[in-house]
Amino acid sequence: MSRAPIGLFYGSSTCYTEIVAEKIRSQMGDGLVDVFNIADTPIIEAEFYPYVILGIPTWDYGELQEDWDEIWDEIDQVNWQNKPVAHFGLGDQIGYPEWFLDALGYLHAKTAKLGAVPCGYWPVAGYQFEASKALIANNTLFVGLALDDENEFGLTDERIAVWCEQLKTEFKL
């Protein structure tokens, strides 16, 4: 079986994160990304890819999406050491402004602690929220692509396009 250089793993309860994953695959170009739903594919498969993208929505008051919650401990079994990993997250900055993209922050912190090389940081300019666990650099950057399809659906495709070009550079593809 021929593998793409990038493995994209996502969890999705309402299909929005899945749709974003497919848009990222399309934007990155033919043959660069294999896409997996973590409900169907063990996260250990990430080990077989030189580059990894992880997608997670934040639920309710800063909670993990259910599929990620179920495999949370399995993430520790993957060898993330020196592996470039980019993250993207979906959240609702108006409905849950105090917990915007918290799950993205949790996932980034976990993979970074396990030795991953974080990639794909994203500016906070243009977003309106009160707090997030997904912030770094004096709160000027998200730890990955930040999407709010609930309130800013019209910006999603452009944000994905810009982020994918950034990743191609960071992943040296």
KAZIQUI-V914495 format. One record per pair of residues at least 12 apart in sequence whose ideal C-beta (glycine too) atoms are under 7 Angstrom apart, sorted by the first residue. I is the first residue (numbers start at 1). J is the second residue. If there is no record, write none. Layout:
I	J
I	J
This chain:
3	34
3	48
3	49
4	31
4	32
4	33
4	34
5	32
5	49
5	50
5	51
5	173
6	28
6	32
6	33
6	49
6	51
6	53
7	34
7	36
7	45
7	46
7	49
7	52
8	21
8	24
8	25
8	33
8	34
8	35
8	36
8	53
8	55
9	36
9	38
9	43
9	46
9	52
9	54
10	37
10	38
10	55
11	38
11	39
11	56
11	65
11	67
11	68
12	37
12	57
13	65
13	66
16	57
16	90
16	149
17	55
17	57
17	90
18	37
20	55
20	88
20	90
20	147
20	160
21	35
21	55
22	35
23	157
23	160
24	53
24	160
24	164
27	160
27	161
27	164
28	164
32	173
38	67
38	68
38	71
39	67
42	74
43	71
43	74
43	75
43	78
44	74
44	77
44	78
46	78
47	78
47	79
51	84
51	171
52	83
52	85
53	86
53	88
54	85
54	87
54	107
55	88
56	68
56	89
56	103
56	104
56	107
57	89
57	90
57	91
57	103
58	89
58	91
58	99
58	101
58	102
58	103
58	104
61	96
61	99
62	99
62	102
62	103
62	133
63	103
64	103
64	106
65	103
68	103
68	107
75	110
76	114
80	111
80	114
80	115
80	116
81	115
82	115
82	117
83	116
83	117
84	117
84	119
84	170
84	171
85	111
85	116
85	117
85	118
85	119
86	119
86	120
86	144
86	167
87	104
87	107
87	108
87	120
87	143
87	144
88	144
88	145
88	147
89	101
89	103
89	104
89	134
89	144
89	146
89	147
90	147
90	149
91	148
92	148
92	150
92	151
93	127
93	128
93	129
93	148
93	151
94	151
95	150
97	129
97	130
98	130
98	131
100	129
100	132
101	132
101	134
101	142
101	146
102	132
102	133
102	134
104	134
104	143
104	144
105	132
105	133
105	134
105	143
106	133
108	134
108	143
108	144
118	143
119	167
119	170
119	171
120	144
120	145
120	163
120	166
120	167
120	170
121	141
121	142
121	143
122	141
122	142
122	144
122	145
122	146
122	163
123	140
123	141
124	139
124	140
124	141
124	142
127	146
145	159
145	163
147	159
